[in-house]
Amino acid sequence: MSTDLYDLFPEEISDETAFHLVNFFINIASELESHYFTQMRRYINDNTPLDLPEGLQNKSNTDDLF
């Protein structure tokens, strides 16, 4: 069973209610990001390949070090 996200939103709400609802979710997102920042950063670092310039990439041949 798939639920469309828009089915969860109330049809008609006041402008003030819309403001408070969106502000509530923005605050939750901000708190989640603050709380889990280290874990998120670690995940991103572990799963994002680095696009280093050719001169900075690790070489398998150690003869070129000096």
C-alpha distance (Angstrom), angle and dihedral (degrees) to the residues before:
residue distance angle dihedral
M1 . . .
S2 3.77 . .
T3 3.78 123.1 .
D4 3.76 120.8 -156.6
L5 3.80 109.1 -131.6
Y6 3.79 90.8 -134.4
D7 3.81 89.6 60.9
L8 3.81 87.1 67.9
F9 3.82 94.3 55.9
P10 3.80 118.4 91.9
E11 3.80 112.8 -112.3
E12 3.77 100.1 -133.9
I13 3.77 124.6 20.6
S14 3.77 131.4 155.0
D15 3.78 122.3 -98.6
E16 3.79 89.3 -111.0
T17 3.79 92.3 51.4
A18 3.81 90.8 48.5
F19 3.80 89.3 51.4
H20 3.81 93.5 50.5
L21 3.80 93.1 43.8
V22 3.80 93.7 52.4
N23 3.81 92.0 42.0
F24 3.81 89.4 52.1
F25 3.81 92.4 54.5
I26 3.80 92.7 44.2
N27 3.81 89.0 54.3
I28 3.81 92.0 48.4
A29 3.81 90.9 50.0
S30 3.80 90.5 49.2
E31 3.81 92.7 49.5
L32 3.82 91.6 47.7
E33 3.79 90.9 50.3
S34 3.80 91.8 49.1
H35 3.79 93.2 46.4
Y36 3.81 96.5 46.8
F37 3.82 99.1 31.7
T38 3.81 95.3 116.4
Q39 3.79 93.4 48.9
M40 3.80 92.0 46.3
R41 3.81 91.9 49.0
R42 3.80 91.2 48.6
Y43 3.82 90.9 50.5
I44 3.80 92.1 48.5
N45 3.81 92.1 47.8
D46 3.80 92.3 48.7
N47 3.80 94.8 46.6
T48 3.79 104.7 37.3
P49 3.79 118.4 82.2
L50 3.78 115.8 -136.2
D51 3.79 117.6 -119.5
L52 3.79 97.5 -150.5
P53 3.79 121.8 174.6
E54 3.80 112.0 -99.9
G55 3.82 93.3 -104.7
L56 3.82 92.3 56.6
Q57 3.80 98.5 47.1
N58 3.79 119.1 109.6
K59 3.78 112.6 -102.6
S60 3.78 122.3 -148.8
N61 3.81 90.6 -144.6
T62 3.83 110.1 79.8
D63 3.83 92.7 -169.7
D64 3.80 90.0 83.3
L65 3.82 94.4 61.1
F66 3.82 95.9 92.0
